[in-house]
């Protein structure tokens, strides 16, 4: 896969990525999209989400700080995105932790077209119908073949499924990829998962094969994280250097460091 060419398109096209996202990580989600070369907009009000989605090239939904009225805004935005034909990514943040999160995830999946379902192992397993519990927003153990789980859910929902973890799994109904980039430091910074969803949204705006888009986005994001971690004193400097290294990613770094199967 030519990962760098997808990054080049993000930088050249500067797609508008509309977010209805987690209030805890909203600033970092906007920044990550910007440093990749795309344009973030964080519009949540029900009165404008349809209009904003109609202007965008991709929509990212994240239920990390959900409320029932916020979910209604997500539905409006997603219906507008569906009408325009732009990809919708849903980060099922915390699915499996509470009844409300599970119910609202299934409402979104049943009432609008979700093109990319993204979460950690236990979050995605819950969305696939498994009886698992998520520890807040942190993954718990899932005693299933995650590749098969992702492929089955992808076929059932006619979507691309992304399971993030030590190794990321990206699957649609026809194929799957394993992204082996990344570093331990990512687990010590709040919001790296939310940022991953935003990256997927940005790359999905320029690549119609959403499994390839998600794989390319995650690979670039995690290569930058690997480079940043080598010169960081801890989580604070890591986060700062992560943005710098995304901004300066080039073809040579990507081709040398990418680990995708």
TORTORFI-221695 format. One line per 10 residues: number of its first residue (from 1); for each residue x, y, z of C-alpha. Coordinates in steps of 0.05 Angstrom, whole numbers. Example, Ala and Ser with C-alpha at 12.3 -4.5 7.8 and 13.67 -1.06 7.14 Angstrom:
REM residues 2
1	246,-90,156  273,-21,143
END
This chain:
REM residues 261
1	0,0,0  26,69,-18  13,103,48  50,167,33  6,182,-27  -55,184,17  -20,233,65  -1,275,4  -74,279,-15  -94,301,55
11	-42,356,52  -61,378,-18  -136,376,-12  -141,402,59  -210,369,71  -258,398,121  -270,347,176  -333,360,217  -331,334,289  -382,321,343
21	-332,295,392  -308,285,463  -305,349,504  -244,322,542  -202,314,479  -234,363,430  -174,410,428  -126,353,413  -173,324,360  -174,391,325
31	-99,398,329  -84,329,302  -127,341,241  -94,409,230  -22,383,234  -38,329,184  -59,384,136  -134,379,139  -184,429,167  -222,413,231
41	-289,442,252  -321,426,319  -394,445,311  -442,411,360  -506,452,362  -567,417,334  -586,482,299  -525,480,253  -497,409,249  -535,392,185
51	-510,454,149  -438,442,173  -438,369,153  -463,390,84  -400,433,77  -352,378,101  -314,322,67  -319,275,127  -356,270,193  -327,243,259
61	-373,224,317  -345,207,386  -390,188,444  -336,198,498  -376,252,534  -445,234,508  -512,262,531  -579,243,500  -587,311,466  -516,306,439
71	-533,240,406  -593,273,372  -545,325,343  -501,267,318  -561,236,283  -577,301,248  -505,311,226  -499,238,203  -563,241,162  -537,304,128
81	-470,269,115  -506,208,88  -546,252,41  -483,284,15  -447,217,10  -387,233,55  -357,182,103  -380,179,175  -333,152,229  -361,132,297
91	-315,124,356  -354,78,404  -315,107,463  -335,71,527  -383,21,495  -391,-37,543  -384,7,604  -456,31,614  -525,16,589  -533,87,561
101	-470,82,519  -491,15,490  -561,39,474  -538,103,440  -485,67,399  -537,19,373  -586,76,360  -534,111,317  -516,47,280  -588,30,267
111	-614,99,248  -558,127,205  -504,99,159  -438,92,196  -380,79,149  -324,67,199  -334,37,268  -273,50,312  -257,29,384  -212,-13,427
121	-222,-89,433  -276,-90,487  -314,-31,457  -318,-62,389  -333,-131,418  -393,-101,454  -417,-69,390  -410,-137,357  -457,-166,409  -407,-197,457
131	-420,-196,532  -359,-156,553  -347,-98,601  -304,-38,586  -265,-6,644  -289,65,634  -256,80,567  -199,29,574  -202,-38,541  -212,-103,578
141	-193,-172,555  -233,-203,498  -229,-278,490  -244,-277,416  -205,-277,351  -205,-201,340  -193,-205,266  -253,-251,256  -295,-207,303  -277,-145,262
151	-292,-179,196  -358,-206,221  -380,-138,247  -357,-105,182  -400,-152,141  -460,-145,188  -458,-69,188  -430,-59,117  -376,-17,147  -301,-14,158
161	-283,-35,229  -221,-11,266  -197,-43,331  -141,-3,362  -90,-33,409  -18,-57,411  -31,-78,340  -88,-45,302  -137,-85,262  -173,-54,202
171	-225,-96,167  -280,-90,116  -321,-148,89  -269,-166,36  -200,-155,69  -163,-135,131  -98,-101,151  -55,-104,213  -18,-40,233  41,-56,278
181	67,15,288  58,54,352  92,58,420  78,48,494  78,123,509  12,130,472  -22,93,528  1,146,578  -33,205,543  -107,218,548
191	-139,225,479  -94,184,434  -154,140,416  -198,200,402  -143,230,360  -139,165,321  -212,172,302  -200,243,278  -140,219,236  -184,165,205
201	-236,218,189  -184,262,154  -156,205,113  -226,178,95  -241,246,64  -190,234,9  -190,158,0  -254,121,-20  -228,53,2  -240,66,76
211	-200,6,100  -140,34,63  -155,104,89  -158,81,161  -95,39,153  -56,95,122  -79,145,174  -62,100,233  5,82,204  26,155,194
221	0,174,263  36,117,298  102,126,260  103,198,284  89,172,355  148,124,351  195,179,329  168,227,383  177,176,438  251,168,425
231	264,240,444  213,251,500  224,257,574  153,236,590  80,243,567  81,319,565  140,326,518  116,265,479  51,299,462  86,362,439
241	136,324,397  80,280,368  48,341,334  116,364,309  133,296,279  66,289,244  77,357,213  146,337,187  129,267,163  159,252,95
251	161,195,46  227,169,70  206,163,142  141,128,124  172,78,76  228,62,125  184,53,187  115,29,164  96,-40,190  31,-61,157
261	9,-132,140
END
